Amino acid sequence: MLELQILSCIVMLIQSLVSVAFITLMERKVLGYMQIRLGPNKVGIMGILQPLSDAVKLYTKEISWPIKSNSNAFFFSPCLSLTLSLLMVLTLPFWKGWIALELSVLMFLSILGLGVYPILISGWSSNSNYSLIGSMRALAQTISYEVSLVFILLSSLFMCSSMSFYWLNSIQKMFFFAMYFIPLSMWLFSMIAELNRTPFDFAEGESELVSGFNTEYSSSSFAIIFMAEYLMILTFSMLTTVFFLGGKDNYPFFLLMKVMIIMHFIIWIRATLPRFRYDKLMDFSWKVILPFSTFHLFISILLTITSK
């Protein structure tokens, strides 16, 4: 049984890495059609081999090392970022419960709290003002929105009295938690900010910071950073499905459709909205999202106590 679980974990991680490449193709295609253009369509049938072509290009280019950078930390931070993203994939409830961890929520929150360190190390070790400002922005932004993410997650956990994603998914047999529209909308706002996606992509503000914390990266290290970023998009899309659109009979096809809808929503937001001002983002976090998520947590605790 242990060997089967280890094999399942390895297969799951390999499939996640392969899927990341085609998520980039999906994003470029969706953005292309939203902007009335074709997107990638030359390499392979309808551009299906474009991600493989991009991978070959990125991993065969020469790696540039800034002379004044801290080379060890500069090299280590992209690898750490990808490692944390892969570990977060393992918190997902494997259907049929083979590798569904009993305390998967605690593991998810622990890894989520570590996610800001690779960005901070990247910006500091690059010894570039643009990179340092981008990493400091990401640090403040992540700390701000992680609090509301945890509160929204805890409010759902109080309803099901479990610390397992598998049970949280299974308990939604009669109704989806997505019926609670306010927690769902707060979760989506916080999720997009946590992922550093438009309109909250201040860590990579091209118009202000060249490319933010990854300005000095190139070749394979640049590819690893974006693999970690798109893997987080996939993971959070699946977690949103588990939190709000679960169900005991969540067959792979229906699960895939729900995840694709959420990823399409994230891309749609990028194509539609311009970047916020940084001070407005922080105000929105501390003055709107956090009070509402705290109030919802208290309501969930009261409902749980009174129901018993």
SEDO-647646 format. One record per residue (C-alpha): x, y, z negated. Coordinates in steps of 0.02 Angstrom, whole numbers, padded with zeros to 5 digits, always signed. Each point is the difference from the previous one (the first is absolute). Example, Ala and Ser with C-alpha at 12.3 -4.5 7.8 and 13.67 -1.06 7.14 Angstrom:
BEGIN
+00615-00225-00390 +00069+00172+00033 
***
This chain:
BEGIN
+00000+00000+00000 +00144+00119-00041 +00080-00034+00169 -00165+00038+00086 -00015+00165-00093 +00179+00050+00046 -00032-00046+00183 -00162+00100-00003 +00093+00152-00068 +00135-00012+00135 -00127-00018+00140 -00101+00145-00070 +00153+00114-00005 +00055-00048+00178 -00175+00032+00068 -00006+00168-00090 +00164+00055+00079 -00059-00053+00173 -00166+00088-00022 +00090+00163-00045 +00068+00013+00178 -00173-00012+00076 -00073+00124-00125 +00116+00129+00077 -00066-00048+00173 -00179+00016-00064 +00036+00173-00069 +00080+00061+00161 -00144-00070+00104 -00136+00075-00111 +00087+00169-00007 +00023-00006+00189 -00183-00029+00037 -00053+00131-00128 +00111+00125+00090 -00064-00056+00173 +00159-00088+00055 +00050-00181+00021 +00136-00030-00129 +00126-00142+00028 -00052-00096+00157 +00160-00046+00095 +00088-00137-00099 -00099-00161+00017 -00188-00011+00030 -00079+00163-00063 +00160+00038-00097 -00015-00153-00112 +00190-00025-00001 +00039+00182-00043 +00033-00037-00187 +00128-00132+00047 +00084+00122+00119 +00006+00132-00137 +00074-00126-00122 +00138-00048+00121 +00039+00184+00032 +00006+00047-00185 +00100-00149-00061 +00132+00012+00138 +00036+00186-00020 +00154+00058-00092 -00026+00041-00184 +00053+00176-00048 +00064+00029-00177 +00002+00182-00062 +00176+00039-00062 -00057+00081-00163 -00133-00130-00043 +00009-00124-00142 +00021-00148+00116 -00049-00140-00120 -00163+00079-00055 -00031+00063+00177 +00008-00179+00066 -00090-00080-00148 -00157+00108-00006 -00083-00059+00165 +00029-00181-00051 -00077+00034-00171 -00151+00083+00081 -00032-00151+00113 +00025-00122-00145 -00130+00089-00106 -00123+00001+00145 +00023-00187+00025 -00023-00033-00186 -00161+00099+00004 -00064-00115+00139 +00016-00146-00121 -00125+00081-00120 -00137-00024+00129 -00120-00142-00042 +00040-00144+00116 -00170-00069+00052 -00043-00165-00087 +00105+00061-00147 +00164-00091+00036 +00112+00146-00041 -00127+00115-00082 +00093+00063-00154 -00097+00010-00163 +00072+00172-00040 +00018+00062+00179 -00067+00172-00047 +00142+00027-00125 +00128-00054+00130 -00077+00118+00128 +00006+00148-00121 +00179-00039-00050 +00060-00006+00181 -00102+00155+00043 +00089+00097-00137 +00169-00048+00072 -00046+00054+00176 +00058+00179-00020 +00180-00046-00046 +00057-00051+00176 -00063+00167+00068 +00085+00095-00140 +00164-00095+00024 -00008+00028+00189 -00019+00187-00019 +00134+00017-00134 +00129-00114+00082 -00015+00085+00170 +00074+00160-00075 -00114+00102+00114 -00112+00142-00057 -00142-00055+00114 +00008-00179-00064 +00010+00054-00183 -00151+00116+00014 -00099-00137+00088 +00040-00127-00135 -00044+00122-00140 -00166+00036+00084 -00034-00187+00016 +00042-00024-00185 -00123+00133-00059 -00134-00058+00122 +00017-00184-00047 -00006+00033-00187 -00155+00108+00022 -00101-00125+00101 +00057-00159-00086 -00092+00054-00157 -00167+00013+00089 +00033-00163+00095 +00027-00091-00164 -00157+00075-00079 -00109-00049+00149 +00073-00175-00003 -00028-00016-00189 -00182+00051+00018 -00027-00147+00118 +00095-00118-00115 -00111+00045-00148 -00151-00053+00102 +00070-00173+00038 +00100-00024-00163 +00151-00073+00089 +00176+00049+00053 -00001-00106+00157 -00033+00063+00176 -00070-00170+00046 -00137+00014-00131 -00031+00183+00043 -00028-00054+00180 -00109-00149-00045 -00116+00094-00118 -00065+00109+00142 -00116-00135+00063 -00163+00091-00032 +00057+00179+00034 +00155+00094+00057 +00087+00126-00112 +00000+00112+00154 -00180+00041-00048 +00078+00115-00130 +00040+00133+00127 +00093+00123-00113 +00132-00126-00062 +00023-00062+00179 +00028+00175+00068 +00122+00042-00142 +00093-00163+00033 +00015+00040+00186 +00067+00175-00035 +00125-00066-00127 +00050-00144+00113 +00041+00115+00147 +00101+00113-00115 +00091-00149-00074 +00044-00062+00175 +00069+00173+00050 -00116+00002+00151 -00072+00151+00089 -00070+00118-00066 +00106-00036-00155 +00167-00039+00084 +00103+00131-00093 +00147-00118-00025 +00024-00001+00190 -00063+00175+00043 +00074+00017+00175 -00046+00184+00017 +00090+00043-00162 +00125-00138-00044 +00056-00070+00171 -00048-00177-00055 +00003+00013-00189 +00085-00132-00105 +00049-00105+00152 +00082+00141+00099 +00175-00077-00007 -00053-00179+00038 +00017-00082+00170 +00002-00170+00085 -00043-00150-00110 -00013+00098-00164 -00130+00115+00080 -00095-00152+00064 +00001-00081-00173 -00074+00157-00079 -00144+00001+00123 -00026-00187-00016 -00025+00028-00186 -00118+00146+00032 -00112-00096+00121 +00005-00154-00110 -00070+00108-00140 -00139+00057+00117 -00044-00182+00033 +00008-00044-00186 -00108+00146-00056 -00126-00038+00137 -00016-00178-00064 -00009+00060-00181 -00138+00122+00045 -00094-00147+00077 +00025-00100-00161 -00052+00145-00113 -00152+00063+00091 -00047-00120+00141 +00034-00169-00078 -00109-00154-00016 +00022-00181-00043 -00034-00054+00179 +00130+00120+00072 +00051-00103+00152 +00159+00049+00094 -00092+00074+00151 -00110+00114-00106 +00149+00046-00109 +00100+00047+00155 -00143+00108+00066 -00012+00095-00166 +00189+00027-00006 +00001+00062+00181 -00140+00123-00037 +00097+00074-00147 +00161+00012+00101 -00097+00082+00141 -00067+00125-00127 +00177+00043-00057 +00055+00028+00181 -00159+00099+00038 +00040+00118-00145 +00173+00029+00075 -00074+00044+00170 -00130+00117-00073 +00065+00101-00147 +00146+00121-00010 +00124-00003-00144 -00056+00077-00165 +00095+00131-00094 +00103-00081-00137 -00072+00104-00142 -00178-00039+00056 +00041-00186-00002 +00062+00007-00179 -00149+00106-00054 -00118-00126+00081 +00088-00141-00091 +00000+00071-00176 -00160+00103+00006 -00118-00111+00103 +00058-00180+00022 +00068-00027-00176 -00151+00070-00095 -00123-00100+00106 +00100-00161-00015 +00016+00024-00190 -00187+00030-00016 -00037-00155+00104 +00117-00103-00110 -00092+00056-00157 -00168-00042+00080 +00063-00173+00046 +00062-00030-00178 -00168+00054-00072 -00097-00110+00120 +00111-00148-00044 -00022+00027-00187 -00189+00023+00008 -00023-00152+00113 +00081-00110-00132 
***
